């Protein structure tokens, strides 16, 4: 039987696309341009050097790096050496990284020089390797690994930790087989549709959930890959897209919002982009509309660290639907934008269901809502070292998301279970309130959290960021909101702030907001 190993991807690129480019940038300027033939040569030498250092099959090798070519090489070289790549989140504190690296028992860590202070509390057995000169010396010395150690497709290839929004981060291990099949799903026409014709710009940090699986997909099909380097700014991203004629890029909605404003202001040429994929949080209709009206098709994917991470995609699959490229009526366009705001359809290979509090399956009528359960070949069946076993029931992952599924198979996340607000015994969806707030022309971003209330136990509080130039007040926003949601849903207050707090992966940090406003007393 042929084992499904992700190390096959680089070898395939070397054989079939040896001269396809990989381009690395730093501070918006090109620093390296090479091809898959050279990439694979360096990967083999690095894998051999790791073995020479003492890295054994199954060992965890940490990476604490920005999006550059060396990090992309680690994606292939560490598994080739039989080890497990553990991508460390550079946006965490030194204390959090020390816990995660210790929990994973990393034997070696490769880190960028400017990130070394984050490793003050870490002492791996084989040490910390600088990703600059020390890394290059290691690659130069090799020797190239010509006979990789025997591996099973069930062996771990990558390890990633959750962002820890509900307690200590938990490790998710990805076997070769799961990542291999996830990569095929990412290349499906009804998924990301990554192909050898693409030029992919990696804006999503490579430490974040396998960067949505796109580096593996791009390598497997031999797509051109572009790495933006440390701290890429919005103007730098725009300049790279225009210069390299990027066709595919993904990002969180906050970055996409700033990028759209930059493109509007400077007239940057984005005509090459066939897919702007948004993830991490639900984008506003205005953001989707703004990009689409500039000719940039927008899609949304939904997933979790525990799902490798991709589970759904919003690409239109109805053969009777209007082709966006051919143009459609304003009404049809708006309906398409609304579908893009949803979470899309389940990718082949996965199964799902929604259940009530007793575990009974609910109808897929677009109305009944319950916790979403999911299973499949790239869905985790446990956390690393067996933590939180209650999240896994009879082969199903309990996602913690409350959702509906309509008769056409489209998913809509109603809320995270932990973010629902129970007021007077009735549930209020924080996400639905946020969507209603974002429909206000003065609101750029919105977050809703529960605050304690003497009579109703909990009431919603809204925290919003106003659009540039707006002077709208909380009472004004609250008054407008009254026409868009049930009256008893209305927040106790609308607070305006300059910026919402973010987690290490760019999501709104509701835990911090709940703590910040915990002393707020809900009004009658």
C-alpha positions as CSV (number, residue, x, y, z in Angstrom):
1,X,0.0,0.0,0.0
2,X,1.3,3.5,-0.9
3,X,1.6,5.7,2.2
4,X,0.1,9.2,2.0
5,X,3.0,11.4,3.0
6,X,3.1,15.2,2.7
7,X,6.9,14.9,1.8
8,X,5.8,13.8,-1.6
9,X,4.6,17.3,-2.4
10,X,8.0,18.9,-2.7
11,X,9.3,16.0,-4.7
12,X,6.4,16.3,-7.1
13,X,7.1,20.0,-7.5
14,X,10.8,19.3,-8.2
15,X,10.0,16.8,-10.9
16,X,7.2,18.5,-12.6
17,X,7.7,22.3,-11.9
18,X,11.4,22.7,-11.3
19,X,11.6,26.2,-12.6
20,X,8.4,27.6,-11.0
21,X,9.4,30.5,-8.8
22,X,9.4,31.0,-5.1
23,X,9.9,34.7,-4.2
24,X,10.8,36.2,-0.8
25,X,10.3,39.8,0.3
26,X,11.4,41.9,3.3
27,X,10.1,45.4,4.0
28,X,8.4,45.4,0.6
29,X,11.6,44.7,-1.3
30,X,12.5,41.5,-3.1
31,X,15.4,39.6,-1.3
32,X,15.4,36.2,-3.0
33,X,14.0,34.7,-6.2
34,X,14.6,31.0,-6.8
35,X,12.7,27.9,-8.0
36,X,11.4,24.5,-6.8
37,X,14.6,22.7,-8.0
38,X,16.7,24.9,-5.7
39,X,14.1,24.8,-3.0
40,X,14.0,21.0,-2.9
41,X,17.8,20.9,-2.9
42,X,17.9,23.1,0.2
43,X,15.1,21.1,1.9
44,X,17.1,17.9,1.4
45,X,20.2,19.4,2.8
46,X,18.4,20.9,5.8
47,X,16.7,17.6,6.5
48,X,20.1,15.9,6.5
49,X,21.6,18.6,8.7
50,X,18.7,18.2,11.2
51,X,19.4,14.5,11.4
52,X,23.1,15.2,12.0
53,X,22.2,17.5,14.8
54,X,20.4,14.7,16.5
55,X,16.8,15.2,15.5
56,X,15.1,11.8,15.6
57,X,11.9,10.6,14.0
58,X,9.0,11.8,16.0
59,X,10.9,14.7,17.6
60,X,9.2,18.1,17.7
61,X,11.1,20.8,15.9
62,X,9.7,24.3,16.7
63,X,9.6,27.2,14.3
64,X,9.3,30.8,15.5
65,X,9.5,32.6,12.2
66,X,7.9,35.2,10.0
67,X,6.6,34.3,6.5
68,X,9.9,33.9,4.6
69,X,11.4,31.2,2.4
70,X,13.3,29.5,5.2
71,X,10.0,29.0,7.1
72,X,8.5,27.5,3.9
73,X,11.6,25.2,3.7
74,X,11.0,24.0,7.3
75,X,7.5,23.0,6.2
76,X,9.0,20.3,4.0
77,X,12.4,19.6,5.7
78,X,11.2,18.7,9.2
79,X,8.7,16.1,8.1
80,X,11.3,14.8,5.5
81,X,13.6,14.1,8.5
82,X,10.8,12.1,10.1
83,X,10.2,14.8,12.7
84,X,7.2,16.9,13.6
85,X,7.1,20.6,12.7
86,X,5.7,22.6,15.6
87,X,4.8,26.1,14.5
88,X,5.0,28.5,17.4
89,X,2.8,31.6,17.5
90,X,5.0,34.7,17.5
91,X,2.2,36.9,18.8
92,X,2.0,35.1,22.1
93,X,3.9,36.2,25.2
94,X,7.2,34.6,26.3
95,X,5.4,32.9,29.1
96,X,2.8,31.4,26.8
97,X,5.5,30.2,24.4
98,X,7.5,28.7,27.2
99,X,4.4,26.7,28.3
100,X,3.6,25.5,24.7
101,X,7.2,24.6,23.8
102,X,7.5,22.8,27.1
103,X,4.2,20.9,26.7
104,X,5.2,19.8,23.2
105,X,8.7,18.9,24.5
106,X,10.4,20.6,21.5
107,X,14.0,19.3,21.0
108,X,15.1,22.1,18.7
109,X,13.7,25.5,17.8
110,X,14.5,27.5,14.7
111,X,13.8,31.2,15.4
112,X,14.2,34.6,13.7
113,X,16.7,36.9,15.5
114,X,14.2,39.6,16.4
115,X,12.0,36.9,18.0
116,X,14.7,35.3,20.2
117,X,13.6,37.3,23.3
118,X,10.3,35.4,23.2
119,X,12.3,32.2,24.0
120,X,13.8,33.4,27.2
121,X,11.9,30.7,29.2
122,X,12.6,27.9,26.8
123,X,15.6,25.5,26.9
124,X,15.2,22.7,24.3
125,X,17.6,19.8,24.5
126,X,19.2,20.6,21.1
127,X,19.1,24.3,21.6
128,X,17.8,27.3,19.6
129,X,19.0,27.8,16.0
130,X,19.1,31.3,14.5
131,X,17.2,31.3,11.2
132,X,19.8,33.6,9.6
133,X,23.5,32.8,9.3
134,X,23.3,29.7,11.5
135,X,20.5,28.3,9.4
136,X,22.4,28.9,6.1
137,X,25.5,27.3,7.5
138,X,23.4,24.2,8.4
139,X,22.0,24.1,4.9
140,X,25.4,24.5,3.3
141,X,27.0,21.7,5.4
142,X,24.1,19.3,4.8
143,X,24.6,16.6,3.9
144,X,21.5,16.1,1.6
145,X,19.1,13.5,3.0
146,X,18.8,10.9,0.2
147,X,17.1,8.1,2.2
148,X,14.4,9.5,4.5
149,X,13.5,7.4,7.5
150,X,10.5,5.0,7.2
151,X,7.3,6.7,8.2
152,X,3.7,5.8,8.4
153,X,0.9,8.0,7.1
154,X,-0.5,7.9,10.6
155,X,2.7,9.5,12.0
156,X,2.4,13.2,13.0
157,X,3.9,15.7,10.5
158,X,2.9,19.0,12.1
159,X,1.8,20.2,15.6
160,X,-0.1,23.4,16.2
161,X,-1.6,24.8,19.4
162,X,-5.0,26.5,19.7
163,X,-5.0,30.2,20.6
164,X,-6.1,29.4,24.1
165,X,-9.2,31.7,24.2
166,X,-10.9,29.4,26.7
167,X,-7.9,28.4,28.9
168,X,-4.5,26.9,28.3
169,X,-3.7,26.3,24.6
170,X,-4.2,22.7,23.5
171,X,-2.0,20.9,21.0
172,X,-3.5,19.5,17.7
173,X,-1.3,16.9,15.9
174,X,-1.7,16.5,12.2
175,X,-0.9,13.1,10.7
176,X,0.5,12.9,7.2
177,X,-2.6,11.2,5.9
178,X,-5.0,13.9,7.2
179,X,-2.8,16.7,5.8
180,X,-2.5,14.9,2.5
181,X,-6.3,14.5,2.0
182,X,-6.9,18.1,3.3
183,X,-4.4,19.3,0.6
184,X,-6.5,17.6,-2.1
185,X,-9.6,19.3,-0.7
186,X,-7.9,22.7,-0.9
187,X,-7.1,22.1,-4.6
188,X,-10.7,21.1,-5.5
189,X,-12.6,23.5,-7.8
190,X,-15.3,23.9,-5.1
191,X,-12.6,24.7,-2.5
192,X,-9.7,27.1,-2.7
193,X,-9.1,25.8,-6.2
194,X,-5.3,26.2,-5.9
195,X,-3.6,25.1,-9.1
196,X,-0.2,25.3,-10.9
197,X,-1.5,28.4,-12.7
198,X,-1.7,30.4,-9.5
199,X,0.6,32.9,-7.9
200,X,0.0,32.6,-4.2
201,X,0.9,35.3,-1.7
202,X,1.1,34.0,1.9
203,X,-0.4,36.8,4.0
204,X,-1.8,34.4,6.6
205,X,1.0,33.8,9.2
206,X,2.6,30.4,8.5
207,X,2.3,29.6,12.3
208,X,-1.5,29.8,12.1
209,X,-3.2,26.4,11.5
210,X,-1.0,25.3,8.7
211,X,-1.6,28.8,7.1
212,X,-5.0,27.4,6.2
213,X,-3.3,24.5,4.3
214,X,-2.3,26.7,1.4
215,X,1.5,26.2,1.5
216,X,1.0,22.4,1.2
217,X,-1.5,22.9,-1.7
218,X,0.7,25.4,-3.5
219,X,3.7,23.1,-3.3
220,X,1.8,20.0,-4.4
221,X,0.5,21.7,-7.6
222,X,3.7,23.7,-8.2
223,X,2.1,27.1,-7.9
224,X,4.4,30.2,-7.7
225,X,4.7,31.2,-4.0
226,X,5.4,34.6,-2.7
227,X,6.5,35.3,1.0
228,X,6.0,38.9,2.2
229,X,8.5,38.7,5.1
230,X,8.4,40.2,8.6
231,X,5.7,42.8,9.5
232,X,4.2,43.2,6.0
233,X,2.3,46.5,5.9
234,X,-0.8,47.0,3.8
235,X,1.0,49.2,1.3
236,X,3.7,46.5,1.0
237,X,1.1,43.8,0.4
238,X,-0.6,45.9,-2.2
239,X,2.7,46.6,-4.0
240,X,3.6,42.8,-4.0
241,X,0.2,41.9,-5.4
242,X,0.6,44.3,-8.3
243,X,4.3,43.5,-9.0
244,X,4.0,39.7,-8.8
245,X,0.5,39.5,-10.4
246,X,-0.8,37.5,-7.5
247,X,-3.9,35.4,-8.2
248,X,-4.7,34.0,-4.8
249,X,-4.4,35.5,-1.3
250,X,-6.1,35.0,2.0
251,X,-6.4,37.2,5.1
252,X,-8.5,38.1,8.1
253,X,-11.3,40.7,7.4
254,X,-9.5,43.5,9.4
255,X,-6.5,43.3,7.0
256,X,-8.8,43.1,4.0
257,X,-10.6,46.3,5.1
258,X,-7.4,48.3,5.4
259,X,-6.2,46.9,2.1
260,X,-9.4,47.8,0.3
261,X,-9.1,51.4,1.6
262,X,-5.5,51.5,0.4
263,X,-6.5,50.2,-3.1
264,X,-9.3,52.7,-3.4
265,X,-7.0,55.6,-2.4
266,X,-4.0,54.6,-4.6
267,X,-5.6,52.8,-7.5
268,X,-3.4,49.7,-7.1
269,X,-3.9,47.1,-9.8
270,X,-5.6,44.0,-8.4
271,X,-6.9,42.7,-11.7
272,X,-4.8,39.6,-11.4
273,X,-6.5,38.4,-8.3
274,X,-9.0,35.5,-8.9
275,X,-9.7,34.8,-5.2
276,X,-9.5,36.8,-2.0
277,X,-10.3,34.3,0.7
278,X,-11.4,35.7,4.1
279,X,-11.3,33.7,7.4
280,X,-11.0,34.1,11.1
281,X,-14.2,36.1,11.6
282,X,-17.3,37.0,9.5
283,X,-16.7,39.8,7.0
284,X,-19.2,42.7,6.6
285,X,-21.4,42.9,3.5
286,X,-19.8,46.2,2.7
287,X,-16.3,44.7,2.7
288,X,-17.4,41.9,0.3
289,X,-19.3,44.4,-1.9
290,X,-16.3,46.8,-2.0
291,X,-13.9,44.1,-3.3
292,X,-16.4,42.5,-5.7
293,X,-17.3,45.9,-7.2
294,X,-13.5,46.3,-7.9
295,X,-13.6,43.0,-9.8
296,X,-12.0,40.9,-7.0
297,X,-14.0,37.7,-6.2
298,X,-14.4,37.2,-2.5
299,X,-14.8,33.8,-0.7
300,X,-15.0,32.7,2.8
301,X,-13.9,29.5,4.4
302,X,-14.8,28.2,7.8
303,X,-12.7,25.8,9.9
304,X,-10.8,25.3,13.1
305,X,-7.3,24.4,14.3
306,X,-8.8,21.0,15.1
307,X,-9.9,20.6,11.4
308,X,-6.5,21.1,9.8
309,X,-8.2,23.8,9.5
310,X,-10.6,23.8,6.5
311,X,-14.1,22.4,6.6
312,X,-16.3,24.6,4.4
313,X,-16.1,27.0,1.5
314,X,-18.5,29.6,0.0
315,X,-17.9,29.0,-3.7
316,X,-21.2,28.9,-5.6
317,X,-21.9,25.4,-6.8
318,X,-25.5,25.8,-8.2
319,X,-25.2,25.4,-12.0
320,X,-28.2,27.7,-12.4
321,X,-26.5,30.6,-10.5
322,X,-25.3,33.6,-12.4
323,X,-21.6,33.7,-13.2
324,X,-20.1,36.7,-11.4
325,X,-17.7,37.2,-14.3
326,X,-20.6,37.6,-16.7
327,X,-22.2,40.2,-14.5
328,X,-25.5,40.0,-12.6
329,X,-28.3,42.2,-11.4
330,X,-27.9,44.3,-8.3
331,X,-30.4,42.0,-6.5
332,X,-28.6,38.9,-7.5
333,X,-25.3,40.4,-6.6
334,X,-26.5,41.3,-3.1
335,X,-27.8,37.8,-2.6
336,X,-24.5,36.4,-3.6
337,X,-22.7,38.7,-1.1
338,X,-25.0,37.5,1.6
339,X,-24.2,33.9,0.8
340,X,-20.5,34.7,1.0
341,X,-21.0,36.0,4.5
342,X,-22.3,32.6,5.4
343,X,-20.0,29.7,6.1
344,X,-20.7,27.8,2.9
345,X,-21.0,24.1,2.1
346,X,-19.2,21.1,3.7
347,X,-16.2,19.9,1.7
348,X,-16.3,16.3,0.4
349,X,-14.7,13.8,2.9
350,X,-16.3,15.4,6.0
351,X,-19.5,14.7,7.8
352,X,-21.5,17.0,10.2
353,X,-24.6,17.3,12.2
354,X,-26.2,19.7,14.6
355,X,-27.5,18.5,18.0
356,X,-29.5,19.8,20.9
357,X,-28.4,19.8,24.5
358,X,-29.3,16.1,24.9
359,X,-27.3,15.1,21.8
360,X,-30.3,14.5,19.5
361,X,-29.8,15.5,15.9
362,X,-31.7,18.5,14.7
363,X,-33.3,19.1,11.2
364,X,-31.3,20.8,8.5
365,X,-34.0,23.3,7.8
366,X,-32.0,26.5,8.3
367,X,-34.0,27.3,11.4
368,X,-33.1,24.8,14.1
369,X,-29.9,25.7,15.8
370,X,-27.6,23.5,17.9
371,X,-24.0,22.6,18.5
372,X,-22.1,21.7,15.4
373,X,-20.4,18.3,15.4
374,X,-18.0,17.2,12.7
375,X,-15.8,14.3,11.7
376,X,-13.6,13.1,8.9
377,X,-10.1,12.1,7.8
378,X,-8.5,15.5,8.6
379,X,-10.5,16.2,11.8
380,X,-8.6,15.7,15.1
381,X,-9.8,12.7,17.2
382,X,-8.1,13.9,20.3
383,X,-5.8,16.7,21.5
384,X,-2.1,16.2,21.9
385,X,-1.4,14.1,25.0
386,X,-5.1,13.5,25.4
387,X,-6.3,16.7,27.0
388,X,-9.9,17.8,27.1
389,X,-11.4,14.4,26.1
390,X,-14.9,15.7,26.5
391,X,-14.5,17.6,23.2
392,X,-14.5,14.3,21.3
393,X,-17.6,12.1,21.4
394,X,-17.9,8.8,19.5
395,X,-15.6,9.9,16.8
396,X,-17.2,13.4,16.5
397,X,-15.5,16.7,17.3
398,X,-17.7,19.0,19.4
399,X,-16.8,22.3,17.7
400,X,-18.4,24.6,20.4
401,X,-20.1,26.5,17.6
402,X,-23.9,26.9,17.6
403,X,-25.1,26.7,14.0
404,X,-27.9,26.0,11.5
405,X,-27.7,24.0,8.2
406,X,-30.2,24.9,5.5
407,X,-31.8,22.4,3.1
408,X,-29.2,23.4,0.4
409,X,-26.4,22.3,2.8
410,X,-25.2,25.8,3.7
411,X,-23.8,26.4,7.1
412,X,-24.5,29.5,9.2
413,X,-22.7,29.9,12.5
414,X,-25.1,31.5,14.9
415,X,-22.5,32.0,17.6
416,X,-19.8,30.4,19.7
417,X,-21.5,28.6,22.5
418,X,-19.4,30.6,25.0
419,X,-20.4,33.9,23.4
420,X,-24.2,33.4,23.5
421,X,-25.9,35.7,26.0
422,X,-28.7,34.3,28.2
423,X,-30.9,37.1,29.3
424,X,-34.0,36.3,31.4
425,X,-33.8,32.7,30.4
426,X,-33.7,33.5,26.6
427,X,-30.7,33.3,24.3
428,X,-29.4,36.3,22.4
429,X,-26.9,35.8,19.6
430,X,-23.9,38.1,19.9
431,X,-23.0,37.4,16.2
432,X,-26.5,38.5,15.0
433,X,-26.2,41.7,17.0
434,X,-22.8,42.3,15.5
435,X,-24.1,41.8,12.0
436,X,-26.9,44.3,12.7
437,X,-24.5,46.8,14.0
438,X,-22.2,46.4,11.0
439,X,-25.2,47.3,8.8
440,X,-25.0,50.8,10.2
441,X,-23.1,53.1,7.8
442,X,-21.1,54.7,10.7
443,X,-19.8,51.3,12.1
444,X,-16.6,49.8,10.9
445,X,-16.2,47.0,13.4
446,X,-18.4,45.6,16.2
447,X,-18.2,43.2,19.1
448,X,-20.9,42.2,21.5
449,X,-20.3,40.6,24.9
450,X,-22.4,39.8,27.9
451,X,-22.3,42.0,31.1
452,X,-23.9,41.0,34.4
453,X,-27.4,42.3,35.1
454,X,-29.2,42.3,38.5
455,X,-32.6,41.4,37.1
456,X,-31.9,39.6,33.8
457,X,-28.6,37.9,34.8
458,X,-26.9,39.0,31.5
459,X,-27.5,41.7,29.0
460,X,-25.5,42.5,25.8
461,X,-23.0,45.3,25.6
462,X,-21.8,46.5,22.2
463,X,-18.3,47.8,21.6
464,X,-17.8,49.4,18.2
465,X,-15.2,51.2,16.1
466,X,-16.6,54.0,14.0
467,X,-15.7,54.6,10.4
468,X,-13.2,57.3,9.6
469,X,-14.8,60.8,10.0
470,X,-17.9,59.6,11.8
471,X,-19.0,61.3,15.0
472,X,-22.0,59.1,15.8
473,X,-22.7,58.6,19.5
474,X,-23.7,55.4,21.3
475,X,-27.3,56.6,21.8
476,X,-27.6,57.4,18.1
477,X,-26.3,53.9,17.1
478,X,-28.6,52.3,19.6
479,X,-31.6,54.1,18.3
480,X,-30.9,52.9,14.7
481,X,-30.2,49.4,15.9
482,X,-33.7,49.3,17.3
483,X,-35.2,48.9,13.8
484,X,-33.0,45.9,12.9
485,X,-33.3,43.5,15.9
486,X,-36.0,42.5,18.4
487,X,-36.4,45.2,21.1
488,X,-35.5,42.9,23.9
489,X,-32.1,42.2,22.2
490,X,-31.0,45.9,22.4
491,X,-27.7,46.2,24.2
492,X,-27.4,47.9,27.5
493,X,-25.0,50.4,25.9
494,X,-23.0,51.0,22.8
495,X,-19.4,52.0,23.6
496,X,-17.1,53.5,20.9
497,X,-13.4,52.7,21.0
498,X,-10.4,53.4,18.7
499,X,-9.7,49.7,18.1
500,X,-11.0,46.3,19.2
501,X,-8.5,44.0,21.1
502,X,-7.3,41.1,19.0
503,X,-6.1,37.6,19.8
504,X,-2.8,36.2,18.5
505,X,-4.5,35.1,15.2
506,X,-6.3,38.4,14.6
507,X,-9.8,37.5,15.9
508,X,-11.6,39.9,18.3
509,X,-10.6,39.1,21.8
510,X,-13.9,38.8,23.5
511,X,-12.4,37.3,26.7
512,X,-10.5,40.6,27.2
513,X,-13.6,42.6,26.5
514,X,-15.6,40.6,29.0
515,X,-13.0,41.2,31.6
516,X,-12.7,44.9,30.7
517,X,-16.4,45.5,31.0
518,X,-17.2,43.0,33.8
519,X,-18.0,45.8,36.2
520,X,-20.5,47.4,33.8
521,X,-24.0,47.4,35.3
522,X,-26.7,46.7,32.8
523,X,-29.5,49.2,32.5
524,X,-33.2,48.4,32.9
